[in-house]
Amino acid sequence: MLYPSIDNLLTKLDSKYTLVTVSSRRARYLKDSNEKDLMIEKPVSYKQVGKALEEISSGQLSFKRKEDEEE
């Protein structure tokens, strides 16, 4: 079973496309910074993408669209 679950992750973000974009950008950032800025204390995953998904699942990593900010 995948951890965190896709159902849990989609409650945090609006679509699968947003989920892929946010998690991949965060994973690249973690890779480049050697994971110095990790938002969770004890990640279950050992790969950067898994850690990024755990951050999204915990609510510490989110995304706002520009259209939402203008309203």
PDB file of N, CA, C and O in Angstrom, chain B, residues numbered from 101:
ATOM      1  N   MET B 101       0.833  -1.185   0.000  1.00  0.00           N
ATOM      2  CA  MET B 101       0.000   0.000   0.000  1.00  0.00           C
ATOM      3  C   MET B 101       0.879   1.250   0.000  1.00  0.00           C
ATOM      4  O   MET B 101       1.905   1.301   0.677  1.00  0.00           O
ATOM      5  N   LEU B 102       0.472   2.225  -0.746  1.00  0.00           N
ATOM      6  CA  LEU B 102       1.208   3.470  -0.884  1.00  0.00           C
ATOM      7  C   LEU B 102       1.006   4.351   0.346  1.00  0.00           C
ATOM      8  O   LEU B 102      -0.118   4.516   0.819  1.00  0.00           O
ATOM      9  N   TYR B 103       2.086   4.910   0.855  1.00  0.00           N
ATOM     10  CA  TYR B 103       1.993   5.853   1.963  1.00  0.00           C
ATOM     11  C   TYR B 103       2.638   7.155   1.531  1.00  0.00           C
ATOM     12  O   TYR B 103       3.757   7.128   1.019  1.00  0.00           O
ATOM     13  N   PRO B 104       2.009   8.250   1.706  1.00  0.00           N
ATOM     14  CA  PRO B 104       0.611   8.477   2.082  1.00  0.00           C
ATOM     15  C   PRO B 104      -0.325   8.131   0.924  1.00  0.00           C
ATOM     16  O   PRO B 104       0.076   8.133  -0.240  1.00  0.00           O
ATOM     17  N   SER B 105      -1.554   7.840   1.262  1.00  0.00           N
ATOM     18  CA  SER B 105      -2.497   7.391   0.237  1.00  0.00           C
ATOM     19  C   SER B 105      -2.894   8.535  -0.692  1.00  0.00           C
ATOM     20  O   SER B 105      -2.908   9.699  -0.293  1.00  0.00           O
ATOM     21  N   ILE B 106      -3.209   8.191  -1.912  1.00  0.00           N
ATOM     22  CA  ILE B 106      -3.606   9.189  -2.911  1.00  0.00           C
ATOM     23  C   ILE B 106      -4.890   9.890  -2.497  1.00  0.00           C
ATOM     24  O   ILE B 106      -5.065  11.075  -2.778  1.00  0.00           O
ATOM     25  N   ASP B 107      -5.788   9.176  -1.833  1.00  0.00           N
ATOM     26  CA  ASP B 107      -7.038   9.793  -1.377  1.00  0.00           C
ATOM     27  C   ASP B 107      -6.772  10.878  -0.342  1.00  0.00           C
ATOM     28  O   ASP B 107      -7.390  11.942  -0.375  1.00  0.00           O
ATOM     29  N   ASN B 108      -5.861  10.610   0.567  1.00  0.00           N
ATOM     30  CA  ASN B 108      -5.500  11.603   1.580  1.00  0.00           C
ATOM     31  C   ASN B 108      -4.829  12.813   0.932  1.00  0.00           C
ATOM     32  O   ASN B 108      -5.108  13.954   1.301  1.00  0.00           O
ATOM     33  N   LEU B 109      -3.952  12.562  -0.026  1.00  0.00           N
ATOM     34  CA  LEU B 109      -3.243  13.660  -0.688  1.00  0.00           C
ATOM     35  C   LEU B 109      -4.185  14.542  -1.497  1.00  0.00           C
ATOM     36  O   LEU B 109      -3.999  15.758  -1.548  1.00  0.00           O
ATOM     37  N   LEU B 110      -5.188  13.951  -2.128  1.00  0.00           N
ATOM     38  CA  LEU B 110      -6.116  14.745  -2.940  1.00  0.00           C
ATOM     39  C   LEU B 110      -7.064  15.583  -2.089  1.00  0.00           C
ATOM     40  O   LEU B 110      -7.711  16.488  -2.615  1.00  0.00           O
ATOM     41  N   THR B 111      -7.165  15.308  -0.796  1.00  0.00           N
ATOM     42  CA  THR B 111      -7.942  16.192   0.081  1.00  0.00           C
ATOM     43  C   THR B 111      -7.156  17.460   0.390  1.00  0.00           C
ATOM     44  O   THR B 111      -7.737  18.477   0.769  1.00  0.00           O
ATOM     45  N   LYS B 112      -5.833  17.402   0.230  1.00  0.00           N
ATOM     46  CA  LYS B 112      -4.967  18.556   0.510  1.00  0.00           C
ATOM     47  C   LYS B 112      -4.800  19.469  -0.705  1.00  0.00           C
ATOM     48  O   LYS B 112      -4.654  20.682  -0.554  1.00  0.00           O
ATOM     49  N   LEU B 113      -4.821  18.889  -1.909  1.00  0.00           N
ATOM     50  CA  LEU B 113      -4.658  19.657  -3.141  1.00  0.00           C
ATOM     51  C   LEU B 113      -5.844  19.403  -4.053  1.00  0.00           C
ATOM     52  O   LEU B 113      -6.600  18.455  -3.842  1.00  0.00           O
ATOM     53  N   ASP B 114      -6.012  20.246  -5.067  1.00  0.00           N
ATOM     54  CA  ASP B 114      -7.231  20.201  -5.873  1.00  0.00           C
ATOM     55  C   ASP B 114      -7.230  19.187  -7.011  1.00  0.00           C
ATOM     56  O   ASP B 114      -8.302  18.815  -7.487  1.00  0.00           O
ATOM     57  N   SER B 115      -6.057  18.724  -7.467  1.00  0.00           N
ATOM     58  CA  SER B 115      -6.039  17.773  -8.576  1.00  0.00           C
ATOM     59  C   SER B 115      -4.758  16.944  -8.547  1.00  0.00           C
ATOM     60  O   SER B 115      -3.802  17.272  -7.843  1.00  0.00           O
ATOM     61  N   LYS B 116      -4.760  15.873  -9.321  1.00  0.00           N
ATOM     62  CA  LYS B 116      -3.576  15.026  -9.426  1.00  0.00           C
ATOM     63  C   LYS B 116      -2.428  15.780 -10.092  1.00  0.00           C
ATOM     64  O   LYS B 116      -1.261  15.564  -9.763  1.00  0.00           O
ATOM     65  N   TYR B 117      -2.761  16.654 -11.019  1.00  0.00           N
ATOM     66  CA  TYR B 117      -1.734  17.419 -11.728  1.00  0.00           C
ATOM     67  C   TYR B 117      -1.021  18.377 -10.768  1.00  0.00           C
ATOM     68  O   TYR B 117       0.201  18.523 -10.823  1.00  0.00           O
ATOM     69  N   THR B 118      -1.775  19.015  -9.907  1.00  0.00           N
ATOM     70  CA  THR B 118      -1.179  19.896  -8.908  1.00  0.00           C
ATOM     71  C   THR B 118      -0.312  19.088  -7.956  1.00  0.00           C
ATOM     72  O   THR B 118       0.775  19.524  -7.576  1.00  0.00           O
ATOM     73  N   LEU B 119      -0.785  17.927  -7.577  1.00  0.00           N
ATOM     74  CA  LEU B 119      -0.034  17.046  -6.687  1.00  0.00           C
ATOM     75  C   LEU B 119       1.318  16.673  -7.294  1.00  0.00           C
ATOM     76  O   LEU B 119       2.340  16.720  -6.609  1.00  0.00           O
ATOM     77  N   VAL B 120       1.326  16.309  -8.559  1.00  0.00           N
ATOM     78  CA  VAL B 120       2.568  15.932  -9.237  1.00  0.00           C
ATOM     79  C   VAL B 120       3.511  17.126  -9.333  1.00  0.00           C
ATOM     80  O   VAL B 120       4.712  16.994  -9.093  1.00  0.00           O
ATOM     81  N   THR B 121       2.972  18.283  -9.683  1.00  0.00           N
ATOM     82  CA  THR B 121       3.803  19.478  -9.844  1.00  0.00           C
ATOM     83  C   THR B 121       4.435  19.905  -8.521  1.00  0.00           C
ATOM     84  O   THR B 121       5.639  20.151  -8.453  1.00  0.00           O
ATOM     85  N   VAL B 122       3.621  19.993  -7.476  1.00  0.00           N
ATOM     86  CA  VAL B 122       4.115  20.444  -6.177  1.00  0.00           C
ATOM     87  C   VAL B 122       5.126  19.453  -5.605  1.00  0.00           C
ATOM     88  O   VAL B 122       6.181  19.851  -5.112  1.00  0.00           O
ATOM     89  N   SER B 123       4.805  18.172  -5.670  1.00  0.00           N
ATOM     90  CA  SER B 123       5.711  17.176  -5.089  1.00  0.00           C
ATOM     91  C   SER B 123       7.025  17.084  -5.870  1.00  0.00           C
ATOM     92  O   SER B 123       8.083  16.901  -5.266  1.00  0.00           O
ATOM     93  N   SER B 124       6.979  17.205  -7.182  1.00  0.00           N
ATOM     94  CA  SER B 124       8.222  17.118  -7.952  1.00  0.00           C
ATOM     95  C   SER B 124       9.107  18.342  -7.728  1.00  0.00           C
ATOM     96  O   SER B 124      10.329  18.216  -7.643  1.00  0.00           O
ATOM     97  N   ARG B 125       8.504  19.516  -7.633  1.00  0.00           N
ATOM     98  CA  ARG B 125       9.303  20.721  -7.352  1.00  0.00           C
ATOM     99  C   ARG B 125       9.944  20.643  -5.974  1.00  0.00           C
ATOM    100  O   ARG B 125      11.107  21.007  -5.798  1.00  0.00           O
ATOM    101  N   ARG B 126       9.178  20.167  -5.000  1.00  0.00           N
ATOM    102  CA  ARG B 126       9.704  20.048  -3.641  1.00  0.00           C
ATOM    103  C   ARG B 126      10.806  18.988  -3.584  1.00  0.00           C
ATOM    104  O   ARG B 126      11.811  19.176  -2.897  1.00  0.00           O
ATOM    105  N   ALA B 127      10.626  17.883  -4.295  1.00  0.00           N
ATOM    106  CA  ALA B 127      11.637  16.827  -4.310  1.00  0.00           C
ATOM    107  C   ALA B 127      12.937  17.328  -4.928  1.00  0.00           C
ATOM    108  O   ALA B 127      14.021  17.019  -4.433  1.00  0.00           O
ATOM    109  N   ARG B 128      12.834  18.096  -6.001  1.00  0.00           N
ATOM    110  CA  ARG B 128      14.044  18.670  -6.607  1.00  0.00           C
ATOM    111  C   ARG B 128      14.739  19.625  -5.649  1.00  0.00           C
ATOM    112  O   ARG B 128      15.966  19.642  -5.552  1.00  0.00           O
ATOM    113  N   TYR B 129      13.938  20.424  -4.939  1.00  0.00           N
ATOM    114  CA  TYR B 129      14.510  21.355  -3.966  1.00  0.00           C
ATOM    115  C   TYR B 129      15.218  20.585  -2.846  1.00  0.00           C
ATOM    116  O   TYR B 129      16.319  20.955  -2.440  1.00  0.00           O
ATOM    117  N   LEU B 130      14.590  19.522  -2.352  1.00  0.00           N
ATOM    118  CA  LEU B 130      15.212  18.724  -1.299  1.00  0.00           C
ATOM    119  C   LEU B 130      16.517  18.086  -1.783  1.00  0.00           C
ATOM    120  O   LEU B 130      17.491  18.004  -1.035  1.00  0.00           O
ATOM    121  N   LYS B 131      16.525  17.642  -3.022  1.00  0.00           N
ATOM    122  CA  LYS B 131      17.731  17.030  -3.581  1.00  0.00           C
ATOM    123  C   LYS B 131      18.855  18.055  -3.689  1.00  0.00           C
ATOM    124  O   LYS B 131      20.004  17.755  -3.364  1.00  0.00           O
ATOM    125  N   ASP B 132      18.529  19.254  -4.140  1.00  0.00           N
ATOM    126  CA  ASP B 132      19.543  20.295  -4.317  1.00  0.00           C
ATOM    127  C   ASP B 132      20.063  20.840  -2.981  1.00  0.00           C
ATOM    128  O   ASP B 132      21.227  21.228  -2.878  1.00  0.00           O
ATOM    129  N   SER B 133      19.203  20.869  -1.966  1.00  0.00           N
ATOM    130  CA  SER B 133      19.600  21.428  -0.670  1.00  0.00           C
ATOM    131  C   SER B 133      20.101  20.358   0.290  1.00  0.00           C
ATOM    132  O   SER B 133      20.365  20.649   1.457  1.00  0.00           O
ATOM    133  N   ASN B 134      20.235  19.129  -0.183  1.00  0.00           N
ATOM    134  CA  ASN B 134      20.668  18.002   0.662  1.00  0.00           C
ATOM    135  C   ASN B 134      19.753  17.817   1.878  1.00  0.00           C
ATOM    136  O   ASN B 134      20.205  17.437   2.957  1.00  0.00           O
ATOM    137  N   GLU B 135      18.474  18.089   1.684  1.00  0.00           N
ATOM    138  CA  GLU B 135      17.417  17.871   2.680  1.00  0.00           C
ATOM    139  C   GLU B 135      17.632  18.655   3.966  1.00  0.00           C
ATOM    140  O   GLU B 135      17.245  18.193   5.040  1.00  0.00           O
ATOM    141  N   LYS B 136      18.235  19.823   3.878  1.00  0.00           N
ATOM    142  CA  LYS B 136      18.461  20.645   5.069  1.00  0.00           C
ATOM    143  C   LYS B 136      17.171  21.301   5.553  1.00  0.00           C
ATOM    144  O   LYS B 136      17.026  21.574   6.745  1.00  0.00           O
ATOM    145  N   ASP B 137      16.238  21.556   4.645  1.00  0.00           N
ATOM    146  CA  ASP B 137      15.016  22.274   4.989  1.00  0.00           C
ATOM    147  C   ASP B 137      13.811  21.342   5.057  1.00  0.00           C
ATOM    148  O   ASP B 137      12.716  21.730   4.650  1.00  0.00           O
ATOM    149  N   LEU B 138      13.984  20.148   5.552  1.00  0.00           N
ATOM    150  CA  LEU B 138      12.897  19.181   5.648  1.00  0.00           C
ATOM    151  C   LEU B 138      11.886  19.648   6.689  1.00  0.00           C
ATOM    152  O   LEU B 138      12.271  20.022   7.797  1.00  0.00           O
ATOM    153  N   MET B 139      10.597  19.632   6.350  1.00  0.00           N
ATOM    154  CA  MET B 139       9.548  20.153   7.217  1.00  0.00           C
ATOM    155  C   MET B 139       9.017  19.122   8.220  1.00  0.00           C
ATOM    156  O   MET B 139       8.349  19.489   9.187  1.00  0.00           O
ATOM    157  N   ILE B 140       9.306  17.849   7.997  1.00  0.00           N
ATOM    158  CA  ILE B 140       8.843  16.818   8.913  1.00  0.00           C
ATOM    159  C   ILE B 140      10.048  16.232   9.644  1.00  0.00           C
ATOM    160  O   ILE B 140      11.152  16.184   9.101  1.00  0.00           O
ATOM    161  N   GLU B 141       9.825  15.786  10.881  1.00  0.00           N
ATOM    162  CA  GLU B 141      10.953  15.350  11.698  1.00  0.00           C
ATOM    163  C   GLU B 141      11.439  13.945  11.367  1.00  0.00           C
ATOM    164  O   GLU B 141      12.634  13.741  11.153  1.00  0.00           O
ATOM    165  N   LYS B 142      10.533  12.980  11.323  1.00  0.00           N
ATOM    166  CA  LYS B 142      10.936  11.591  11.073  1.00  0.00           C
ATOM    167  C   LYS B 142      10.161  11.040   9.884  1.00  0.00           C
ATOM    168  O   LYS B 142       9.113  10.419  10.058  1.00  0.00           O
ATOM    169  N   PRO B 143      10.667  11.264   8.684  1.00  0.00           N
ATOM    170  CA  PRO B 143       9.954  10.756   7.504  1.00  0.00           C
ATOM    171  C   PRO B 143      10.020   9.231   7.407  1.00  0.00           C
ATOM    172  O   PRO B 143      11.012   8.612   7.793  1.00  0.00           O
ATOM    173  N   VAL B 144       8.954   8.646   6.889  1.00  0.00           N
ATOM    174  CA  VAL B 144       8.911   7.206   6.648  1.00  0.00           C
ATOM    175  C   VAL B 144       9.665   6.873   5.369  1.00  0.00           C
ATOM    176  O   VAL B 144      10.351   5.853   5.295  1.00  0.00           O
ATOM    177  N   SER B 145       9.540   7.717   4.381  1.00  0.00           N
ATOM    178  CA  SER B 145      10.180   7.500   3.078  1.00  0.00           C
ATOM    179  C   SER B 145      11.648   7.882   3.128  1.00  0.00           C
ATOM    180  O   SER B 145      12.052   8.743   3.910  1.00  0.00           O
ATOM    181  N   TYR B 146      12.433   7.240   2.295  1.00  0.00           N
ATOM    182  CA  TYR B 146      13.834   7.608   2.198  1.00  0.00           C
ATOM    183  C   TYR B 146      14.143   8.340   0.899  1.00  0.00           C
ATOM    184  O   TYR B 146      15.241   8.873   0.741  1.00  0.00           O
ATOM    185  N   LYS B 147      13.188   8.376  -0.036  1.00  0.00           N
ATOM    186  CA  LYS B 147      13.372   9.115  -1.283  1.00  0.00           C
ATOM    187  C   LYS B 147      12.755  10.505  -1.154  1.00  0.00           C
ATOM    188  O   LYS B 147      11.840  10.718  -0.358  1.00  0.00           O
ATOM    189  N   GLN B 148      13.266  11.447  -1.943  1.00  0.00           N
ATOM    190  CA  GLN B 148      12.808  12.834  -1.851  1.00  0.00           C
ATOM    191  C   GLN B 148      11.341  12.991  -2.228  1.00  0.00           C
ATOM    192  O   GLN B 148      10.629  13.773  -1.599  1.00  0.00           O
ATOM    193  N   VAL B 149      10.876  12.270  -3.234  1.00  0.00           N
ATOM    194  CA  VAL B 149       9.470  12.380  -3.643  1.00  0.00           C
ATOM    195  C   VAL B 149       8.554  11.910  -2.523  1.00  0.00           C
ATOM    196  O   VAL B 149       7.530  12.536  -2.250  1.00  0.00           O
ATOM    197  N   GLY B 150       8.915  10.820  -1.881  1.00  0.00           N
ATOM    198  CA  GLY B 150       8.127  10.315  -0.755  1.00  0.00           C
ATOM    199  C   GLY B 150       8.089  11.300   0.392  1.00  0.00           C
ATOM    200  O   GLY B 150       7.051  11.480   1.029  1.00  0.00           O
ATOM    201  N   LYS B 151       9.216  11.939   0.658  1.00  0.00           N
ATOM    202  CA  LYS B 151       9.270  12.943   1.728  1.00  0.00           C
ATOM    203  C   LYS B 151       8.404  14.154   1.376  1.00  0.00           C
ATOM    204  O   LYS B 151       7.731  14.712   2.242  1.00  0.00           O
ATOM    205  N   ALA B 152       8.424  14.552   0.115  1.00  0.00           N
ATOM    206  CA  ALA B 152       7.585  15.667  -0.327  1.00  0.00           C
ATOM    207  C   ALA B 152       6.109  15.314  -0.179  1.00  0.00           C
ATOM    208  O   ALA B 152       5.315  16.154   0.244  1.00  0.00           O
ATOM    209  N   LEU B 153       5.734  14.089  -0.519  1.00  0.00           N
ATOM    210  CA  LEU B 153       4.345  13.658  -0.368  1.00  0.00           C
ATOM    211  C   LEU B 153       3.945  13.603   1.102  1.00  0.00           C
ATOM    212  O   LEU B 153       2.804  13.919   1.441  1.00  0.00           O
ATOM    213  N   GLU B 154       4.855  13.211   1.971  1.00  0.00           N
ATOM    214  CA  GLU B 154       4.571  13.212   3.400  1.00  0.00           C
ATOM    215  C   GLU B 154       4.365  14.637   3.916  1.00  0.00           C
ATOM    216  O   GLU B 154       3.515  14.865   4.777  1.00  0.00           O
ATOM    217  N   GLU B 155       5.127  15.586   3.400  1.00  0.00           N
ATOM    218  CA  GLU B 155       4.946  16.987   3.795  1.00  0.00           C
ATOM    219  C   GLU B 155       3.577  17.507   3.350  1.00  0.00           C
ATOM    220  O   GLU B 155       2.930  18.255   4.083  1.00  0.00           O
ATOM    221  N   ILE B 156       3.142  17.119   2.167  1.00  0.00           N
ATOM    222  CA  ILE B 156       1.818  17.516   1.688  1.00  0.00           C
ATOM    223  C   ILE B 156       0.744  16.881   2.556  1.00  0.00           C
ATOM    224  O   ILE B 156      -0.220  17.545   2.936  1.00  0.00           O
ATOM    225  N   SER B 157       0.903  15.608   2.869  1.00  0.00           N
ATOM    226  CA  SER B 157      -0.071  14.887   3.675  1.00  0.00           C
ATOM    227  C   SER B 157      -0.203  15.474   5.077  1.00  0.00           C
ATOM    228  O   SER B 157      -1.299  15.503   5.637  1.00  0.00           O
ATOM    229  N   SER B 158       0.903  15.939   5.645  1.00  0.00           N
ATOM    230  CA  SER B 158       0.870  16.510   6.986  1.00  0.00           C
ATOM    231  C   SER B 158       0.314  17.931   7.000  1.00  0.00           C
ATOM    232  O   SER B 158       0.042  18.481   8.068  1.00  0.00           O
ATOM    233  N   GLY B 159       0.147  18.524   5.828  1.00  0.00           N
ATOM    234  CA  GLY B 159      -0.397  19.872   5.751  1.00  0.00           C
ATOM    235  C   GLY B 159       0.650  20.966   5.839  1.00  0.00           C
ATOM    236  O   GLY B 159       0.305  22.147   5.877  1.00  0.00           O
ATOM    237  N   GLN B 160       1.902  20.601   5.871  1.00  0.00           N
ATOM    238  CA  GLN B 160       2.963  21.600   5.982  1.00  0.00           C
ATOM    239  C   GLN B 160       3.403  22.162   4.637  1.00  0.00           C
ATOM    240  O   GLN B 160       4.095  23.179   4.578  1.00  0.00           O
ATOM    241  N   LEU B 161       3.003  21.506   3.569  1.00  0.00           N
ATOM    242  CA  LEU B 161       3.324  21.980   2.225  1.00  0.00           C
ATOM    243  C   LEU B 161       2.016  22.121   1.467  1.00  0.00           C
ATOM    244  O   LEU B 161       1.254  21.162   1.346  1.00  0.00           O
ATOM    245  N   SER B 162       1.759  23.314   0.957  1.00  0.00           N
ATOM    246  CA  SER B 162       0.494  23.557   0.249  1.00  0.00           C
ATOM    247  C   SER B 162       0.760  24.381  -1.004  1.00  0.00           C
ATOM    248  O   SER B 162       1.905  24.691  -1.334  1.00  0.00           O
ATOM    249  N   PHE B 163      -0.317  24.724  -1.691  1.00  0.00           N
ATOM    250  CA  PHE B 163      -0.211  25.425  -2.962  1.00  0.00           C
ATOM    251  C   PHE B 163      -1.415  26.341  -3.116  1.00  0.00           C
ATOM    252  O   PHE B 163      -2.545  25.937  -2.841  1.00  0.00           O
ATOM    253  N   LYS B 164      -1.179  27.567  -3.554  1.00  0.00           N
ATOM    254  CA  LYS B 164      -2.266  28.507  -3.846  1.00  0.00           C
ATOM    255  C   LYS B 164      -2.105  28.995  -5.270  1.00  0.00           C
ATOM    256  O   LYS B 164      -1.005  29.334  -5.706  1.00  0.00           O
ATOM    257  N   ARG B 165      -3.210  29.025  -5.985  1.00  0.00           N
ATOM    258  CA  ARG B 165      -3.189  29.526  -7.359  1.00  0.00           C
ATOM    259  C   ARG B 165      -3.247  31.055  -7.343  1.00  0.00           C
ATOM    260  O   ARG B 165      -3.781  31.646  -6.405  1.00  0.00           O
ATOM    261  N   LYS B 166      -2.707  31.686  -8.364  1.00  0.00           N
ATOM    262  CA  LYS B 166      -2.742  33.142  -8.445  1.00  0.00           C
ATOM    263  C   LYS B 166      -4.165  33.673  -8.534  1.00  0.00           C
ATOM    264  O   LYS B 166      -4.462  34.747  -8.011  1.00  0.00           O
ATOM    265  N   GLU B 167      -5.046  32.928  -9.194  1.00  0.00           N
ATOM    266  CA  GLU B 167      -6.440  33.361  -9.309  1.00  0.00           C
ATOM    267  C   GLU B 167      -7.106  33.421  -7.933  1.00  0.00           C
ATOM    268  O   GLU B 167      -7.937  34.294  -7.677  1.00  0.00           O
ATOM    269  N   ASP B 168      -6.733  32.480  -7.042  1.00  0.00           N
ATOM    270  CA  ASP B 168      -7.294  32.456  -5.695  1.00  0.00           C
ATOM    271  C   ASP B 168      -6.813  33.640  -4.871  1.00  0.00           C
ATOM    272  O   ASP B 168      -7.556  34.153  -4.035  1.00  0.00           O
ATOM    273  N   GLU B 169      -5.579  34.082  -5.095  1.00  0.00           N
ATOM    274  CA  GLU B 169      -5.016  35.198  -4.344  1.00  0.00           C
ATOM    275  C   GLU B 169      -5.649  36.527  -4.747  1.00  0.00           C
ATOM    276  O   GLU B 169      -5.777  37.426  -3.916  1.00  0.00           O
ATOM    277  N   GLU B 170      -6.045  36.661  -6.011  1.00  0.00           N
ATOM    278  CA  GLU B 170      -6.610  37.915  -6.504  1.00  0.00           C
ATOM    279  C   GLU B 170      -8.003  38.164  -5.984  1.00  0.00           C
ATOM    280  O   GLU B 170      -8.419  39.319  -5.897  1.00  0.00           O
ATOM    281  N   GLU B 171      -8.731  37.142  -5.639  1.00  0.00           N
ATOM    282  CA  GLU B 171     -10.131  37.303  -5.194  1.00  0.00           C
ATOM    283  C   GLU B 171     -10.240  37.802  -3.795  1.00  0.00           C
ATOM    284  O   GLU B 171     -11.348  37.983  -3.289  1.00  0.00           O
TER     285      GLU B 171
END
